[in-house]
Amino acid sequence: MILGLGQDTLSSEVVKQEIEWAVDANATIIPIWHARFKYEANNWNLSPRVHHLLANTHTIRVLEESALAYNNAIVELLNRFGVTP
């Protein structure tokens, strides 16, 4: 599961349920933080499983809103799947 996280993503009950389903299915979850997102546990009401996932999983970070930053994130994502563009 590619999990794009922005400032309001975790405010959605639907998104939180989809993350729970992915955890239940033992899916590989790769978080991508963009739009200056930073995970801080106290900001959202998340289950302990989702909190553990977001606090302890290596993330791909898009540090600025630019084509180059997103291109770098895509390259990093492809590398995680063993693809070297």
Secondary structure as GFF3:
##gff-version 3
##sequence-region A 1 85
A	DSSP	beta_strand	2	5	.	.	.	ID=ss1
A	DSSP	three_ten_helix	9	11	.	.	.	ID=ss2
A	DSSP	alpha_helix	13	24	.	.	.	ID=ss3
A	DSSP	beta_strand	30	33	.	.	.	ID=ss4
A	DSSP	three_ten_helix	41	43	.	.	.	ID=ss5
A	DSSP	alpha_helix	48	56	.	.	.	ID=ss6
A	DSSP	beta_strand	60	61	.	.	.	ID=ss7
A	DSSP	alpha_helix	67	80	.	.	.	ID=ss8
###
